[in-house]
């Protein structure tokens, strides 16, 4: 029986890394990516669907298969309007989860962030926490939530602040021990590999994976 996976956010750091893993490793026969514009990638398993995420409902028939991987996310620099920022990090993942449930997709994998907390006074942490809570409340058959710390890897766009943070974390990471291990930086490859590995299991329920646990799952 053929298996299909869907990725939303395949142009981002984690999404593009996950796409590469899904295309190269056995386990899935079809990889559908939901994109705003077509990516320069060709593979016999790959199907690209160019969409307007404001009109996700129009593509409900395509949201089928074994697993949906939601790697959507933005930054304040790219999306200074907080309303638009919330759409990308909250509204679209929630709508995608609703369509996945409607079509009885077996698994939903959501990339969140360490420190996600809907009661936080920090906009980003609060938004991520609300997204986690709202998706959990949908009663999906299998929901995996990943909470990575600072994600490292080769980004397509230049982010000077994150580059500096990455260099600093090389010094700080070894000092974070015990309960602080979850705050160590984590490579995008590690996050993506953990997502792939978990998708091959047939577990049911809600699973939350903080950054240190993600490393053990990869």
Secondary structure as UniProt FT lines:
FT   STRAND          4..8
FT   TURN            10..11
FT   HELIX           13..24
FT   TURN            26..27
FT   STRAND          30..35
FT   TURN            44..45
FT   STRAND          46..50
FT   HELIX           53..62
FT   STRAND          67..70
FT   TURN            76..78
FT   HELIX           82..86
FT   HELIX           87..91
FT   HELIX           92..102
FT   TURN            103..104
FT   STRAND          107..111
FT   TURN            114..115
FT   TURN            118..119
FT   HELIX           123..136
FT   TURN            137..138
FT   STRAND          142..147
FT   STRAND          151..152
FT   HELIX           160..172
FT   HELIX           173..175
FT   HELIX           178..183
FT   STRAND          186..187
FT   HELIX           188..199
FT   STRAND          205..210
FT   HELIX           211..217
//
